[in-house]
Amino acid sequence: MSQFVLSSFRGRLTNNVTKITFKTFLFRPLLLSHNFSTTTPNNSIQNITVYGSGLMGAGIVQVAAQNGFKVTMVDIEQKFIDRGKEIINASLKRIAKKQHKDDENAQKSFIESTLSNIKTNTDSLKGAENSDLIIEAIVENLQTKQNLFKKLDESANSNAIFASNTSSLPISEISKVTKRQDKFAGLHFFNPVPQMKLVEIIKINQTSEDTYQSLIEVTKKMQKTPVTCKDTPGFIVNRLLVPYLLEAMRLAERGDASIEDVDTAMKLGAGMPMGPFELSDFVGLDTLKSIVDGWRKDGKIDAGLVASVKKLDNLVKDGKLGRKSGEGFYTY
Ligand SMILES: NC(=O)c1ccc[n+]([C@@H]2O[C@H](COP(=O)([O-])OP(=O)(O)OC[C@H]3O[C@@H](n4cnc5c(N)ncnc54)[C@H](O)[C@@H]3O)[C@@H](O)[C@H]2O)c1
């Protein structure tokens, strides 16, 4: 199943219909309603290694470094590391300007102190030496993730916690190649990581309480809000969001209302920052389709909720993938 970028639903959307800066956040009540216990974990995390320097990996590295963790960013080739560094530099500059408007020295020192916490490595085993927490944000492929964790299980510190940022693969499947399932969990960040406050912590049956508490502590230190979920398809956010997007498409396909009116209705009547069609285009229609196809095949979600939608299938077949291809439900 391809990568799942559905988490990028807050931000700036520009299309030929409208230009909106989203200030509200639909799921805020959900984010505030956690009830974690406050046990202190035995092992406090200081050194983090992030595998993958793409969109998500770079974001996780940045946020960890900004909040005082020593972070190693690992990728398979230097050119990917360089791209990750560019993502981090551009984002840090934006944040520095926003936080320290007229103070160039403060901007510089914020950027320098964050960068001083980041090391990079293209040697996958060396990158995890001395690491307390390993966060994997590499390509969305079960075999590739398993290969990485299998190798790391043999070489990494025996106390190190392993976490995957997968959006769509079962954490239990990824973790089963290791002998440390008690130290394994999902840590699902949202795109763009520096802006999105939520992290879903995915517990498998074997995840120990100490591992769980360490992950809560680490996400809070990163100034994120953790929520907890079992290892279930789509976890919380995507499990609710994808069926909703499909239902909007079915409603329009039946001719009950136009896509523009559905978007307007959900923004003005339900307080959504984006309408479902704007959001689907923003996420990428191919991504959405691959998630739904995967869930249908998997059979774990009620068939009616993941029934295919002709319009979505046709748009993808015609290469109309949403904003990234210039056309989807809207033209950009
Ligand atoms: N893009 C999103 O919005 C989003 C949101 C939440 C979660 N995720 C998940 O995060 C993960 C990464 O997504 P992304 O969008 O950052 O992908 P990406 O394609 O931008 O980056 C993946 C990076 O992993 C590197 N890589 C591949 N194999 C590697 C290995 N063995 N060791 C080290 N690096 C390796 C690649 O070179 C690439 O730089 C996926 O599991 C995806 O499902 C994505």
The ligand as an SDF file (V2000), in Angstrom:
LIG
                    3D

 44 48  0  0  0  0  0  0  0  0999 V2000
    3.5830   11.4810    4.1920 N   0  0  0  0  0  0  0  0  0  0  0  0
    2.6920   11.5540    5.1750 C   0  0  0  0  0  0  0  0  0  0  0  0
    1.8210   12.4420    5.2230 O   0  0  0  0  0  0  0  0  0  0  0  0
    2.7370   10.5590    6.2820 C   0  0  0  0  0  0  0  0  0  0  0  0
    2.0070   10.8350    7.4550 C   0  0  0  0  0  0  0  0  0  0  0  0
    2.1150    9.9420    8.5330 C   0  0  0  0  0  0  0  0  0  0  0  0
    2.8940    8.8000    8.3960 C   0  0  0  0  0  0  0  0  0  0  0  0
    3.5490    8.5340    7.2140 N   0  0  0  0  0  0  0  0  0  0  0  0
    4.3900    7.3410    7.1490 C   0  0  0  0  0  0  0  0  0  0  0  0
    5.7450    7.7380    7.3380 O   0  0  0  0  0  0  0  0  0  0  0  0
    6.6110    6.9030    6.5940 C   0  0  0  0  0  0  0  0  0  0  0  0
    7.4910    7.7470    5.6960 C   0  0  0  0  0  0  0  0  0  0  0  0
    6.6890    8.5410    4.8470 O   0  0  0  0  0  0  0  0  0  0  0  0
    7.2910    9.7860    4.0480 P   0  0  0  0  0  0  0  0  0  0  0  0
    6.1180   10.4680    3.4490 O   0  0  0  0  0  0  0  0  0  0  0  0
    8.2280   10.5510    4.9080 O   0  0  0  0  0  0  0  0  0  0  0  0
    8.1260    9.0380    2.9080 O   0  0  0  0  0  0  0  0  0  0  0  0
    9.2770    9.6110    1.9640 P   0  0  0  0  0  0  0  0  0  0  0  0
    9.2150    8.8110    0.7250 O   0  0  0  0  0  0  0  0  0  0  0  0
    9.2040   11.1070    1.8980 O   0  0  0  0  0  0  0  0  0  0  0  0
   10.6320    9.2350    2.7370 O   0  0  0  0  0  0  0  0  0  0  0  0
   11.0590    7.9210    2.9680 C   0  0  0  0  0  0  0  0  0  0  0  0
   12.5730    7.9470    3.1370 C   0  0  0  0  0  0  0  0  0  0  0  0
   12.9880    6.6750    3.6270 O   0  0  0  0  0  0  0  0  0  0  0  0
   14.2480    6.3980    3.0490 C   0  0  0  0  0  0  0  0  0  0  0  0
   14.5470    4.9760    3.2090 N   0  0  0  0  0  0  0  0  0  0  0  0
   14.0640    3.9330    2.5160 C   0  0  0  0  0  0  0  0  0  0  0  0
   14.5870    2.7740    3.0040 N   0  0  0  0  0  0  0  0  0  0  0  0
   15.3970    3.1130    4.0380 C   0  0  0  0  0  0  0  0  0  0  0  0
   16.2110    2.3800    4.9470 C   0  0  0  0  0  0  0  0  0  0  0  0
   16.2760    1.0580    4.9010 N   0  0  0  0  0  0  0  0  0  0  0  0
   16.9040    3.0610    5.8940 N   0  0  0  0  0  0  0  0  0  0  0  0
   16.8420    4.4150    5.9630 C   0  0  0  0  0  0  0  0  0  0  0  0
   16.0880    5.1540    5.1240 N   0  0  0  0  0  0  0  0  0  0  0  0
   15.3700    4.5170    4.1840 C   0  0  0  0  0  0  0  0  0  0  0  0
   14.0860    6.8630    1.6170 C   0  0  0  0  0  0  0  0  0  0  0  0
   15.3370    7.0240    0.9820 O   0  0  0  0  0  0  0  0  0  0  0  0
   13.3300    8.1690    1.8210 C   0  0  0  0  0  0  0  0  0  0  0  0
   14.2290    9.2500    1.9710 O   0  0  0  0  0  0  0  0  0  0  0  0
    5.7120    5.9010    5.8660 C   0  0  0  0  0  0  0  0  0  0  0  0
    5.6300    4.7410    6.6440 O   0  0  0  0  0  0  0  0  0  0  0  0
    4.3510    6.6060    5.8270 C   0  0  0  0  0  0  0  0  0  0  0  0
    3.2780    5.7150    5.8180 O   0  0  0  0  0  0  0  0  0  0  0  0
    3.4900    9.4100    6.1590 C   0  0  0  0  0  0  0  0  0  0  0  0
  1  2  1  0
  2  3  2  0
  2  4  1  0
  4  5  1  0
  4 44  2  0
  5  6  2  0
  6  7  1  0
  7  8  2  0
  8  9  1  0
  8 44  1  0
  9 10  1  0
  9 42  1  0
 10 11  1  0
 11 12  1  0
 11 40  1  0
 12 13  1  0
 13 14  1  0
 14 15  2  0
 14 16  1  0
 14 17  1  0
 17 18  1  0
 18 19  2  0
 18 20  1  0
 18 21  1  0
 21 22  1  0
 22 23  1  0
 23 24  1  0
 23 38  1  0
 24 25  1  0
 25 26  1  0
 25 36  1  0
 26 27  1  0
 26 35  1  0
 27 28  2  0
 28 29  1  0
 29 30  1  0
 29 35  2  0
 30 31  1  0
 30 32  2  0
 32 33  1  0
 33 34  2  0
 34 35  1  0
 36 37  1  0
 36 38  1  0
 38 39  1  0
 40 41  1  0
 40 42  1  0
 42 43  1  0
M  CHG  2   8   1  16  -1
M  END
$$$$
